């Protein structure tokens, strides 16, 4: 009776309250109260004006509920009718403030303006839309590209991260620090930072939160005492001196210079004594995931370790610090710097970032000039690094590091036009040699290759790019026209930006239905996900293999890509005309055939006047090549 009174008060304005109370048998003693409550709460969400989500028809609004029949207005299926039982099984109820609802009913410009200017509101809306739990990648999935562009997201997310960090209305889930929640009771900034500190597992992420807390100047709280004890504990008890011990010393010493009351935590320790127990100074540096602590580590080595130059030489290829470089020059270590430079050049595969730093920032150093590195060798090495990093990215080896190096090299070679300038200023033999290496790197944007090739052709009209015709049929390459390439890119973009997010919503809806073992919606959504993943994989593979065809290279001296061949069929006496393009452009009904098709392969590379006789699938062909002209496409 009390529960019925509670529900009656909560849903006083609901048009079907009494019907649903009756349907759930909540007043009957023979029924489990928990089952009756669950049944009632499944029904009560269905009322006129409420929003729902269907995995096929997307967002809809309940137009009427009459007896056992529910009528929903979907954008593409207005007045859609279904039984109440089917509605409960197949529809996900949505609050009117749910982000999916807002994207469906708000004018796009209004929603875009609200989201762009009010990050806090947007974050609360999206987090609450998903059971008050959402990671930043979930937020991004809802906003990009539907509302914000990728570049707009970059600046928007920077502000959003600051809000999540400082706004007391937001917190982190107890089981996952990367998941954000909206709090019923706002936390103080000190509480918020402490909770984040405790939830974080990474030592160096805890350093960040500790520094944030220090800024509050609240040194008398238990929060501060517990965080301080965490770091000082590394100095009081250790078996080996690792990056955590050294970092704790440097962190507490850094804070002690600003806040003398912390001095006692580091007074007993000395950097030289700790460093004497370090087995591998480079390992300490590489594992210290904090830029300020790394700089402090380097500075302390110079100030407190007598043989610091020898250590600096070992660290320099990884630290790439101008301060370290100047210190070594002032200590008259130019000869060893020169030797280090040669080691980096000769072992560039192991020193990729160091090589880039060397040729980008240190080329004006006197000792660099003494290395005698030919500029062509620098560019060839950069191209080789580009090739290596792409292969390792494909093999999922050190992916983030390789992508970083890859971007650096591409910026130097292509964005800064260093390669293009060199090729246009050097002699024809060097141009031909370097360009050949560029052509062998299949991942380089075909548009870049074509643009460089066009400019080389303008300077050296008689230069022949040997082997290009033969490269048309290599297994890893696929010649395509620019139009078809763009069409495939748009198709991939549509799948990634429209179909995949829609499928994610379907899976989210299916998960909300409970038991996955007999959940037809979940199985169907996962099957569709597998299908989309397969299509994406196939398209990406095709685009990776694609080689944009340069129309300026069409030759009518033989049947080749981009030509139209007129043949005389000597068996029938009739003329046959075929346009030779690629598999993507192939349209046999219009006599456009692929150069990789059985007939295309037989015709390819033959000249006017030649007679051809061959069989395909036991059918005989006999042709005389009458003429070859440029095809228009």
MIMIDO-503698 format. One record per residue (C-alpha): x, y, z; residue number from 1; chain. Coordinates in steps of 0.02 Angstrom, whole numbers, padded with zeros to 5 digits. Layout:
REM residues N
       u       v       w  num  cadena
       X       Y       Z  NUM       A
...
END
This chain:
REM residues 633
       u       v       w  num  cadena
   00000   00000   00000    1       A
   00141   00121   00044    2       A
   00231   00079  -00118    3       A
   00073   00113  -00220    4       A
   00054   00280  -00132    5       A
   00235   00321  -00171    6       A
   00215   00278  -00355    7       A
   00050   00372  -00363    8       A
   00136   00528  -00299    9       A
   00287   00512  -00412   10       A
   00186   00480  -00571   11       A
   00031   00583  -00527   12       A
   00021   00659  -00702   13       A
   00043   00494  -00796   14       A
  -00107   00452  -00906   15       A
  -00087   00264  -00883   16       A
  -00037   00256  -00699   17       A
  -00184   00154  -00638   18       A
  -00176   00036  -00787   19       A
   00007  -00003  -00757   20       A
  -00018  -00026  -00569   21       A
  -00152  -00152  -00611   22       A
  -00050  -00239  -00746   23       A
   00097  -00263  -00629   24       A
  -00011  -00342  -00492   25       A
   00089  -00240  -00368   26       A
  -00053  -00246  -00242   27       A
  -00068  -00436  -00247   28       A
   00018  -00529  -00106   29       A
   00047  -00685  -00212   30       A
   00173  -00595  -00323   31       A
   00354  -00557  -00281   32       A
   00366  -00372  -00240   33       A
   00530  -00353  -00334   34       A
   00459  -00433  -00491   35       A
   00303  -00324  -00480   36       A
   00410  -00166  -00460   37       A
   00519  -00215  -00608   38       A
   00364  -00248  -00713   39       A
   00284  -00082  -00664   40       A
   00442   00019  -00701   41       A
   00457  -00061  -00874   42       A
   00280  -00005  -00915   43       A
   00274   00166  -00833   44       A
   00399   00242  -00956   45       A
   00271   00222  -01095   46       A
   00161   00376  -01096   47       A
   00107   00502  -01226   48       A
   00248   00624  -01267   49       A
   00390   00514  -01203   50       A
   00538   00474  -01316   51       A
   00602   00302  -01367   52       A
   00742   00230  -01473   53       A
   00723   00089  -01598   54       A
   00877   00011  -01677   55       A
   00803   00026  -01852   56       A
   00694   00183  -01845   57       A
   00803   00279  -01722   58       A
   00718   00412  -01612   59       A
   00529   00415  -01596   60       A
   00396   00497  -01488   61       A
   00246   00406  -01416   62       A
   00090   00479  -01497   63       A
  -00038   00374  -01404   64       A
  -00062   00225  -01289   65       A
  -00231   00144  -01305   66       A
  -00263  -00021  -01220   67       A
  -00125  -00138  -01275   68       A
  -00076  -00033  -01427   69       A
   00062   00097  -01433   70       A
   00077   00220  -01578   71       A
   00248   00300  -01605   72       A
   00300   00438  -01724   73       A
   00471   00399  -01796   74       A
   00552   00517  -01921   75       A
   00540   00385  -02059   76       A
   00387   00293  -01995   77       A
   00254   00407  -01923   78       A
   00103   00328  -01840   79       A
   00195   00162  -01816   80       A
   00091   00043  -01710   81       A
   00149  -00101  -01601   82       A
   00086  -00197  -01451   83       A
   00134  -00138  -01278   84       A
   00230  -00300  -01251   85       A
   00329  -00277  -01411   86       A
   00363  -00095  -01365   87       A
   00435  -00149  -01198   88       A
   00545  -00279  -01283   89       A
   00606  -00178  -01432   90       A
   00612   00005  -01377   91       A
   00734   00095  -01265   92       A
   00650   00233  -01164   93       A
   00744   00398  -01171   94       A
   00731   00550  -01059   95       A
   00686   00708  -01152   96       A
   00857   00777  -01100   97       A
   00949   00627  -01178   98       A
   01081   00683  -01303   99       A
   01004   00572  -01439  100       A
   00836   00658  -01414  101       A
   00914   00830  -01419  102       A
   01006   00788  -01580  103       A
   00840   00730  -01654  104       A
   00725   00873  -01603  105       A
   00833   01029  -01580  106       A
   00877   01133  -01733  107       A
   01055   01087  -01780  108       A
   01118   01267  -01768  109       A
   01042   01289  -01596  110       A
   01118   01128  -01529  111       A
   01286   01165  -01608  112       A
   01292   01339  -01530  113       A
   01242   01271  -01359  114       A
   01372   01134  -01364  115       A
   01511   01248  -01427  116       A
   01482   01380  -01292  117       A
   01428   01276  -01142  118       A
   01547   01131  -01111  119       A
   01483   01099  -00934  120       A
   01302   01079  -00992  121       A
   01357   00966  -01134  122       A
   01461   00855  -01021  123       A
   01319   00837  -00896  124       A
   01194   00800  -01033  125       A
   01299   00663  -01113  126       A
   01356   00584  -00950  127       A
   01178   00577  -00882  128       A
   01118   00505  -01048  129       A
   01218   00346  -01016  130       A
   01171   00297  -00839  131       A
   01281   00436  -00769  132       A
   01441   00355  -00834  133       A
   01541   00410  -00985  134       A
   01721   00417  -01041  135       A
   01786   00560  -01149  136       A
   01787   00444  -01300  137       A
   01599   00420  -01274  138       A
   01577   00609  -01270  139       A
   01679   00624  -01430  140       A
   01577   00488  -01516  141       A
   01418   00587  -01483  142       A
   01487   00754  -01543  143       A
   01606   00714  -01686  144       A
   01564   00730  -01828  145       A
   01377   00751  -01795  146       A
   01397   00920  -01709  147       A
   01582   00967  -01703  148       A
   01722   00945  -01829  149       A
   01882   00857  -01777  150       A
   01976   01023  -01763  151       A
   01835   01100  -01661  152       A
   01838   00949  -01546  153       A
   02023   00974  -01511  154       A
   01997   01146  -01436  155       A
   01828   01101  -01360  156       A
   01897   00948  -01271  157       A
   02039   01048  -01194  158       A
   01913   01158  -01105  159       A
   01805   01007  -01063  160       A
   01952   00917  -00980  161       A
   01985   01070  -00872  162       A
   01801   01074  -00820  163       A
   01802   00888  -00777  164       A
   01957   00918  -00674  165       A
   01903   01073  -00578  166       A
   01712   01080  -00578  167       A
   01648   01004  -00413  168       A
   01492   00941  -00501  169       A
   01593   00808  -00591  170       A
   01682   00658  -00518  171       A
   01765   00495  -00569  172       A
   01685   00324  -00557  173       A
   01751   00224  -00410  174       A
   01798   00077  -00522  175       A
   01874   00175  -00667  176       A
   01960   00344  -00659  177       A
   01935   00368  -00847  178       A
   01745   00362  -00824  179       A
   01660   00522  -00769  180       A
   01500   00545  -00669  181       A
   01390   00693  -00620  182       A
   01386   00704  -00431  183       A
   01229   00730  -00327  184       A
   01333   00823  -00199  185       A
   01469   00936  -00267  186       A
   01644   00901  -00202  187       A
   01770   01030  -00146  188       A
   01920   01044  -00260  189       A
   02030   00966  -00124  190       A
   01913   00815  -00108  191       A
   01903   00796  -00296  192       A
   02092   00795  -00319  193       A
   02116   00673  -00174  194       A
   01987   00552  -00245  195       A
   02071   00560  -00415  196       A
   02240   00532  -00333  197       A
   02177   00377  -00242  198       A
   02091   00306  -00396  199       A
   02244   00329  -00507  200       A
   02359   00178  -00521  201       A
   02502   00261  -00614  202       A
   02641   00337  -00508  203       A
   02672   00483  -00626  204       A
   02487   00523  -00646  205       A
   02481   00533  -00456  206       A
   02623   00660  -00466  207       A
   02509   00771  -00572  208       A
   02367   00762  -00445  209       A
   02486   00794  -00300  210       A
   02551   00951  -00385  211       A
   02371   01008  -00413  212       A
   02334   00983  -00229  213       A
   02489   01079  -00175  214       A
   02419   01232  -00265  215       A
   02278   01238  -00136  216       A
   02405   01273   00005  217       A
   02303   01155   00115  218       A
   02447   01071   00208  219       A
   02354   01031   00368  220       A
   02226   00910   00297  221       A
   02230   00721   00306  222       A
   02222   00719   00116  223       A
   02389   00808   00101  224       A
   02468   00701   00237  225       A
   02417   00540   00150  226       A
   02479   00595  -00021  227       A
   02644   00657   00052  228       A
   02668   00492   00143  229       A
   02644   00398  -00021  230       A
   02794   00486  -00102  231       A
   02906   00496   00052  232       A
   02879   00309   00076  233       A
   02984   00275  -00080  234       A
   03133   00362   00003  235       A
   03112   00276   00171  236       A
   03101   00099   00107  237       A
   03176   00032  -00055  238       A
   03279  -00116  -00111  239       A
   03339  -00042  -00275  240       A
   03345   00138  -00334  241       A
   03224   00147  -00479  242       A
   03133   00291  -00566  243       A
   03004   00301  -00425  244       A
   03137   00327  -00291  245       A
   03230   00458  -00392  246       A
   03068   00544  -00444  247       A
   03006   00549  -00263  248       A
   03168   00631  -00208  249       A
   03161   00760  -00348  250       A
   02976   00796  -00321  251       A
   02991   00822  -00133  252       A
   03148   00926  -00154  253       A
   03058   01033  -00285  254       A
   02914   01062  -00164  255       A
   03031   01092  -00017  256       A
   03109   01241  -00105  257       A
   02936   01320  -00116  258       A
   02866   01255   00047  259       A
   03003   01238   00182  260       A
   02893   01133   00296  261       A
   02917   00986   00177  262       A
   03106   00999   00195  263       A
   03113   00864   00329  264       A
   03047   00735   00205  265       A
   03206   00747   00099  266       A
   03336   00809   00224  267       A
   03409   00636   00255  268       A
   03429   00590   00071  269       A
   03564   00650  -00049  270       A
   03553   00638  -00238  271       A
   03733   00580  -00259  272       A
   03705   00436  -00137  273       A
   03546   00382  -00224  274       A
   03624   00397  -00397  275       A
   03771   00289  -00343  276       A
   03647   00145  -00326  277       A
   03570   00173  -00499  278       A
   03613   00030  -00617  279       A
   03558   00112  -00778  280       A
   03542   00304  -00783  281       A
   03462   00296  -00957  282       A
   03327   00176  -00898  283       A
   03284   00295  -00756  284       A
   03266   00438  -00880  285       A
   03160   00342  -01004  286       A
   03043   00274  -00869  287       A
   03019   00443  -00786  288       A
   02855   00495  -00869  289       A
   02857   00677  -00813  290       A
   02943   00817  -00909  291       A
   02981   00925  -00756  292       A
   03056   00779  -00661  293       A
   03160   00728  -00812  294       A
   03231   00904  -00822  295       A
   03267   00903  -00636  296       A
   03353   00733  -00655  297       A
   03467   00800  -00793  298       A
   03508   00957  -00692  299       A
   03549   00858  -00534  300       A
   03666   00743  -00632  301       A
   03766   00895  -00689  302       A
   03766   00977  -00517  303       A
   03806   00825  -00409  304       A
   03888   00689  -00516  305       A
   04073   00715  -00559  306       A
   04072   00616  -00723  307       A
   03914   00701  -00785  308       A
   03980   00730  -00964  309       A
   03995   00542  -00993  310       A
   03817   00517  -00931  311       A
   03754   00664  -01036  312       A
   03828   00587  -01194  313       A
   03726   00429  -01161  314       A
   03566   00524  -01122  315       A
   03575   00656  -01260  316       A
   03502   00552  -01404  317       A
   03347   00524  -01298  318       A
   03336   00689  -01203  319       A
   03378   00795  -01356  320       A
   03407   00946  -01243  321       A
   03494   01103  -01305  322       A
   03541   01141  -01124  323       A
   03634   00975  -01114  324       A
   03714   01007  -01283  325       A
   03777   01180  -01228  326       A
   03845   01107  -01066  327       A
   03943   00976  -01163  328       A
   04013   01106  -01284  329       A
   04066   01217  -01139  330       A
   04153   01066  -01061  331       A
   04251   01046  -01223  332       A
   04166   00884  -01275  333       A
   04150   00930  -01460  334       A
   04250   00778  -01514  335       A
   04134   00660  -01422  336       A
   03983   00754  -01489  337       A
   04051   00725  -01665  338       A
   04072   00540  -01627  339       A
   03895   00534  -01556  340       A
   03830   00619  -01714  341       A
   03911   00484  -01823  342       A
   03838   00347  -01711  343       A
   03665   00422  -01733  344       A
   03684   00433  -01923  345       A
   03752   00257  -01940  346       A
   03624   00182  -01821  347       A
   03476   00289  -01869  348       A
   03356   00141  -01854  349       A
   03388   00141  -01666  350       A
   03401   00332  -01651  351       A
   03256   00389  -01762  352       A
   03202   00542  -01663  353       A
   03384   00585  -01626  354       A
   03423   00581  -01813  355       A
   03277   00698  -01849  356       A
   03336   00815  -01709  357       A
   03513   00807  -01777  358       A
   03471   00858  -01955  359       A
   03332   00979  -01909  360       A
   03404   01076  -01761  361       A
   03592   01044  -01760  362       A
   03646   01066  -01941  363       A
   03723   01235  -01901  364       A
   03836   01163  -01766  365       A
   04022   01170  -01815  366       A
   04050   00988  -01768  367       A
   03901   00935  -01876  368       A
   03983   01009  -02032  369       A
   04137   00903  -01993  370       A
   04032   00745  -02007  371       A
   04030   00768  -02196  372       A
   03854   00699  -02219  373       A
   03794   00720  -02398  374       A
   03622   00801  -02408  375       A
   03559   00663  -02523  376       A
   03601   00535  -02387  377       A
   03499   00635  -02261  378       A
   03346   00630  -02373  379       A
   03368   00447  -02417  380       A
   03381   00408  -02231  381       A
   03223   00506  -02194  382       A
   03131   00411  -02332  383       A
   03193   00247  -02259  384       A
   03134   00298  -02084  385       A
   02965   00340  -02162  386       A
   02956   00167  -02240  387       A
   03011   00078  -02080  388       A
   02886   00168  -01969  389       A
   02741   00130  -02086  390       A
   02786  -00055  -02088  391       A
   02798  -00061  -01899  392       A
   02632   00031  -01881  393       A
   02554  -00102  -01994  394       A
   02629  -00236  -01880  395       A
   02564  -00145  -01724  396       A
   02739  -00120  -01657  397       A
   02766   00036  -01548  398       A
   02620   00113  -01641  399       A
   02606   00281  -01551  400       A
   02795   00310  -01556  401       A
   02806   00263  -01740  402       A
   02661   00377  -01786  403       A
   02746   00521  -01698  404       A
   02909   00492  -01793  405       A
   02814   00465  -01955  406       A
   02725   00633  -01938  407       A
   02889   00722  -01902  408       A
   02970   00650  -02059  409       A
   02819   00688  -02169  410       A
   02817   00867  -02108  411       A
   03000   00889  -02153  412       A
   02993   00803  -02322  413       A
   02821   00854  -02387  414       A
   02743   00993  -02283  415       A
   02905   01094  -02281  416       A
   02936   01039  -02462  417       A
   03116   00992  -02423  418       A
   03112   00840  -02537  419       A
   03029   00933  -02681  420       A
   03154   01076  -02671  421       A
   03301   00956  -02670  422       A
   03237   00856  -02819  423       A
   03211   01015  -02921  424       A
   03384   01084  -02880  425       A
   03494   00930  -02897  426       A
   03555   00843  -03055  427       A
   03446   00726  -03158  428       A
   03534   00565  -03102  429       A
   03507   00604  -02917  430       A
   03328   00658  -02949  431       A
   03293   00493  -03035  432       A
   03374   00392  -02894  433       A
   03285   00479  -02749  434       A
   03116   00484  -02838  435       A
   03127   00296  -02869  436       A
   03144   00268  -02681  437       A
   02994   00381  -02649  438       A
   02890   00282  -02774  439       A
   02933   00119  -02683  440       A
   02851   00181  -02522  441       A
   02671   00130  -02556  442       A
   02596   00223  -02407  443       A
   02648   00397  -02464  444       A
   02495   00496  -02520  445       A
   02478   00465  -02709  446       A
   02433   00648  -02734  447       A
   02603   00698  -02663  448       A
   02693   00579  -02781  449       A
   02597   00640  -02932  450       A
   02628   00823  -02889  451       A
   02816   00795  -02867  452       A
   02823   00692  -03026  453       A
   02733   00828  -03124  454       A
   02858   00960  -03067  455       A
   03006   00846  -03107  456       A
   02933   00817  -03281  457       A
   02919   01005  -03308  458       A
   03104   01027  -03268  459       A
   03164   00869  -03355  460       A
   03041   00838  -03500  461       A
   03147   00696  -03569  462       A
   03163   00602  -03404  463       A
   03081   00432  -03416  464       A
   03014   00354  -03256  465       A
   03069   00176  -03289  466       A
   02964   00030  -03231  467       A
   02802   00125  -03202  468       A
   02704   00030  -03334  469       A
   02763  -00135  -03262  470       A
   02715  -00077  -03087  471       A
   02533  -00067  -03140  472       A
   02511  -00253  -03113  473       A
   02610  -00281  -02953  474       A
   02508  -00376  -02825  475       A
   02522  -00246  -02689  476       A
   02466  -00103  -02803  477       A
   02302  -00063  -02888  478       A
   02291   00075  -03019  479       A
   02136   00184  -02996  480       A
   02071   00349  -03060  481       A
   02063   00499  -02943  482       A
   01872   00502  -02958  483       A
   01850   00322  -02902  484       A
   01978   00345  -02763  485       A
   01880   00493  -02696  486       A
   01717   00395  -02711  487       A
   01789   00252  -02606  488       A
   01855   00376  -02477  489       A
   01682   00453  -02460  490       A
   01604   00281  -02440  491       A
   01728   00238  -02301  492       A
   01694   00405  -02218  493       A
   01506   00375  -02224  494       A
   01523   00204  -02144  495       A
   01640   00269  -02008  496       A
   01542   00427  -01969  497       A
   01362   00369  -01995  498       A
   01341   00181  -02001  499       A
   01463   00135  -01861  500       A
   01393   00262  -01734  501       A
   01215   00205  -01778  502       A
   01267   00025  -01747  503       A
   01345   00074  -01580  504       A
   01177   00145  -01529  505       A
   01093  -00018  -01580  506       A
   01216  -00117  -01473  507       A
   01188   00002  -01326  508       A
   01001  -00024  -01343  509       A
   01020  -00213  -01355  510       A
   01129  -00216  -01200  511       A
   00994  -00123  -01105  512       A
   00876  -00270  -01135  513       A
   00973  -00381  -01017  514       A
   01015  -00566  -01038  515       A
   01129  -00579  -01191  516       A
   01107  -00766  -01214  517       A
   00931  -00750  -01286  518       A
   00945  -00571  -01345  519       A
   00903  -00571  -01531  520       A
   00930  -00382  -01545  521       A
   01106  -00397  -01472  522       A
   01153  -00540  -01589  523       A
   01086  -00446  -01740  524       A
   01179  -00287  -01690  525       A
   01342  -00383  -01663  526       A
   01321  -00469  -01832  527       A
   01298  -00299  -01913  528       A
   01451  -00236  -01819  529       A
   01553  -00382  -01890  530       A
   01486  -00341  -02063  531       A
   01532  -00157  -02046  532       A
   01705  -00200  -01979  533       A
   01732  -00316  -02127  534       A
   01678  -00180  -02250  535       A
   01790  -00052  -02164  536       A
   01937  -00173  -02167  537       A
   01909  -00213  -02351  538       A
   01894  -00029  -02400  539       A
   02048   00020  -02300  540       A
   02147  -00121  -02380  541       A
   02089  -00070  -02554  542       A
   02131   00113  -02522  543       A
   02302   00064  -02452  544       A
   02337  -00036  -02611  545       A
   02270   00099  -02727  546       A
   02389   00197  -02837  547       A
   02317   00355  -02913  548       A
   02341   00354  -03100  549       A
   02425   00508  -03172  550       A
   02334   00554  -03334  551       A
   02489   00643  -03398  552       A
   02577   00475  -03414  553       A
   02453   00399  -03538  554       A
   02543   00331  -03691  555       A
   02460   00271  -03851  556       A
   02613   00174  -03907  557       A
   02535   00018  -03831  558       A
   02375  -00037  -03747  559       A
   02388   00024  -03567  560       A
   02288   00101  -03425  561       A
   02187   00249  -03487  562       A
   02184   00199  -03672  563       A
   02043   00152  -03791  564       A
   02087   00008  -03907  565       A
   01997  -00030  -04070  566       A
   02013  -00213  -04118  567       A
   01961  -00310  -04273  568       A
   01888  -00477  -04225  569       A
   01962  -00590  -04360  570       A
   01841  -00729  -04316  571       A
   01685  -00624  -04346  572       A
   01755  -00481  -04449  573       A
   01678  -00351  -04331  574       A
   01761  -00206  -04241  575       A
   01767  -00207  -04052  576       A
   01816  -00056  -03946  577       A
   01875  -00072  -03766  578       A
   01925   00060  -03639  579       A
   02060  -00003  -03520  580       A
   02044   00056  -03340  581       A
   02049  -00030  -03169  582       A
   01937  -00150  -03069  583       A
   01848  -00005  -02983  584       A
   01802   00078  -03148  585       A
   01762  -00083  -03243  586       A
   01591  -00084  -03330  587       A
   01582  -00223  -03462  588       A
   01410  -00164  -03519  589       A
   01494  -00003  -03578  590       A
   01649  -00096  -03645  591       A
   01757  -00031  -03502  592       A
   01867  -00174  -03443  593       A
   01996  -00192  -03305  594       A
   02179  -00209  -03348  595       A
   02178  -00353  -03222  596       A
   02033  -00446  -03305  597       A
   02074  -00601  -03412  598       A
   02043  -00504  -03573  599       A
   02131  -00348  -03509  600       A
   02288  -00448  -03466  601       A
   02292  -00525  -03640  602       A
   02278  -00354  -03725  603       A
   02394  -00257  -03609  604       A
   02559  -00191  -03679  605       A
   02523  -00242  -03860  606       A
   02543  -00118  -04004  607       A
   02449  -00064  -04161  608       A
   02466  -00192  -04302  609       A
   02497  -00340  -04186  610       A
   02391  -00496  -04207  611       A
   02337  -00586  -04050  612       A
   02272  -00763  -04033  613       A
   02225  -00834  -03862  614       A
   02092  -00929  -03765  615       A
   01995  -00880  -03609  616       A
   01891  -01015  -03523  617       A
   01902  -01125  -03680  618       A
   01838  -00984  -03792  619       A
   01953  -00935  -03935  620       A
   01994  -00752  -03976  621       A
   02087  -00685  -04127  622       A
   02115  -00497  -04144  623       A
   02208  -00371  -04250  624       A
   02245  -00210  -04154  625       A
   02181  -00073  -04269  626       A
   02209   00085  -04165  627       A
   02249   00149  -03991  628       A
   02194   00319  -03926  629       A
   02180   00413  -03762  630       A
   02021   00369  -03668  631       A
   01916   00507  -03591  632       A
   01867   00473  -03410  633       A
END
